Amino acid sequence: MGYTVILEQESDGGYVVHAPALPGCVSQGETREEALTNIREAIELYIEDCIEAGDLVPLEVGREFIEVEARN
């Protein structure tokens, strides 16, 4: 399963990352790599919790990532 994650650098350093398709699935890290490692673990735990609770695992469908540049 694949999920889109949004990685944002904090003003004081470090990163916050979340998976929009998985409500409340958020993590952080001091480095980009650490934040991505942590969100992978958070996603795995989120899915495990859904399965254990008998809930449907959210799927990411109909989402497309497009990077748009704006001119000033």
DRENNU-683164 format. One record per residue (C-alpha): residue number from 1; chain; residue in one letter; x, y, z. Coordinates in steps of 0.2 Angstrom, whole numbers, plus 5000, padded with zeros to 4 digits. Layout:
// residues N
<pt num="NUM" chaine="A" residu="A" xx="X" yy="Y" zz="Z"/>
...
//
This chain:
// residues 72
<pt num="1" chaine="A" residu="M" xx="5000" yy="5000" zz="5000"/>
<pt num="2" chaine="A" residu="G" xx="5006" yy="5017" zz="4996"/>
<pt num="3" chaine="A" residu="Y" xx="5001" yy="5034" zz="5004"/>
<pt num="4" chaine="A" residu="T" xx="5005" yy="5052" zz="5000"/>
<pt num="5" chaine="A" residu="V" xx="5014" yy="5061" zz="5014"/>
<pt num="6" chaine="A" residu="I" xx="5017" yy="5079" zz="5017"/>
<pt num="7" chaine="A" residu="L" xx="5034" yy="5084" zz="5024"/>
<pt num="8" chaine="A" residu="E" xx="5036" yy="5102" zz="5031"/>
<pt num="9" chaine="A" residu="Q" xx="5052" yy="5110" zz="5038"/>
<pt num="10" chaine="A" residu="E" xx="5049" yy="5119" zz="5054"/>
<pt num="11" chaine="A" residu="S" xx="5056" yy="5136" zz="5057"/>
<pt num="12" chaine="A" residu="D" xx="5066" yy="5130" zz="5071"/>
<pt num="13" chaine="A" residu="G" xx="5073" yy="5116" zz="5061"/>
<pt num="14" chaine="A" residu="G" xx="5066" yy="5098" zz="5061"/>
<pt num="15" chaine="A" residu="Y" xx="5052" yy="5092" zz="5051"/>
<pt num="16" chaine="A" residu="V" xx="5034" yy="5087" zz="5053"/>
<pt num="17" chaine="A" residu="V" xx="5026" yy="5075" zz="5042"/>
<pt num="18" chaine="A" residu="H" xx="5008" yy="5068" zz="5040"/>
<pt num="19" chaine="A" residu="A" xx="4998" yy="5056" zz="5029"/>
<pt num="20" chaine="A" residu="P" xx="4982" yy="5065" zz="5023"/>
<pt num="21" chaine="A" residu="A" xx="4973" yy="5049" zz="5019"/>
<pt num="22" chaine="A" residu="L" xx="4975" yy="5043" zz="5037"/>
<pt num="23" chaine="A" residu="P" xx="4967" yy="5055" zz="5049"/>
<pt num="24" chaine="A" residu="G" xx="4978" yy="5059" zz="5064"/>
<pt num="25" chaine="A" residu="C" xx="4993" yy="5050" zz="5057"/>
<pt num="26" chaine="A" residu="V" xx="5007" yy="5063" zz="5060"/>
<pt num="27" chaine="A" residu="S" xx="5025" yy="5061" zz="5065"/>
<pt num="28" chaine="A" residu="Q" xx="5041" yy="5072" zz="5066"/>
<pt num="29" chaine="A" residu="G" xx="5060" yy="5071" zz="5066"/>
<pt num="30" chaine="A" residu="E" xx="5076" yy="5081" zz="5067"/>
<pt num="31" chaine="A" residu="T" xx="5081" yy="5077" zz="5050"/>
<pt num="32" chaine="A" residu="R" xx="5071" yy="5074" zz="5034"/>
<pt num="33" chaine="A" residu="E" xx="5077" yy="5055" zz="5034"/>
<pt num="34" chaine="A" residu="E" xx="5071" yy="5053" zz="5052"/>
<pt num="35" chaine="A" residu="A" xx="5054" yy="5061" zz="5049"/>
<pt num="36" chaine="A" residu="L" xx="5051" yy="5049" zz="5034"/>
<pt num="37" chaine="A" residu="T" xx="5057" yy="5034" zz="5044"/>
<pt num="38" chaine="A" residu="N" xx="5045" yy="5039" zz="5058"/>
<pt num="39" chaine="A" residu="I" xx="5030" yy="5042" zz="5047"/>
<pt num="40" chaine="A" residu="R" xx="5033" yy="5025" zz="5039"/>
<pt num="41" chaine="A" residu="E" xx="5032" yy="5017" zz="5056"/>
<pt num="42" chaine="A" residu="A" xx="5017" yy="5028" zz="5061"/>
<pt num="43" chaine="A" residu="I" xx="5008" yy="5022" zz="5045"/>
<pt num="44" chaine="A" residu="E" xx="5012" yy="5004" zz="5049"/>
<pt num="45" chaine="A" residu="L" xx="5005" yy="5006" zz="5067"/>
<pt num="46" chaine="A" residu="Y" xx="4989" yy="5015" zz="5060"/>
<pt num="47" chaine="A" residu="I" xx="4986" yy="5001" zz="5048"/>
<pt num="48" chaine="A" residu="E" xx="4989" yy="4988" zz="5062"/>
<pt num="49" chaine="A" residu="D" xx="4977" yy="4997" zz="5074"/>
<pt num="50" chaine="A" residu="C" xx="4963" yy="4998" zz="5060"/>
<pt num="51" chaine="A" residu="I" xx="4965" yy="4979" zz="5057"/>
<pt num="52" chaine="A" residu="E" xx="4965" yy="4974" zz="5076"/>
<pt num="53" chaine="A" residu="A" xx="4949" yy="4985" zz="5078"/>
<pt num="54" chaine="A" residu="G" xx="4940" yy="4977" zz="5063"/>
<pt num="55" chaine="A" residu="D" xx="4940" yy="4994" zz="5054"/>
<pt num="56" chaine="A" residu="L" xx="4943" yy="4997" zz="5036"/>
<pt num="57" chaine="A" residu="V" xx="4960" yy="5002" zz="5031"/>
<pt num="58" chaine="A" residu="P" xx="4959" yy="5019" zz="5022"/>
<pt num="59" chaine="A" residu="L" xx="4965" yy="5018" zz="5004"/>
<pt num="60" chaine="A" residu="E" xx="4971" yy="5032" zz="4995"/>
<pt num="61" chaine="A" residu="V" xx="4962" yy="5033" zz="4978"/>
<pt num="62" chaine="A" residu="G" xx="4958" yy="5047" zz="4966"/>
<pt num="63" chaine="A" residu="R" xx="4973" yy="5058" zz="4973"/>
<pt num="64" chaine="A" residu="E" xx="4986" yy="5065" zz="4961"/>
<pt num="65" chaine="A" residu="F" xx="5001" yy="5075" zz="4966"/>
<pt num="66" chaine="A" residu="I" xx="5005" yy="5089" zz="4954"/>
<pt num="67" chaine="A" residu="E" xx="5019" yy="5102" zz="4958"/>
<pt num="68" chaine="A" residu="V" xx="5014" yy="5119" zz="4952"/>
<pt num="69" chaine="A" residu="E" xx="5026" yy="5134" zz="4951"/>
<pt num="70" chaine="A" residu="A" xx="5019" yy="5151" zz="4952"/>
<pt num="71" chaine="A" residu="R" xx="5028" yy="5167" zz="4945"/>
<pt num="72" chaine="A" residu="N" xx="5030" yy="5183" zz="4954"/>
//
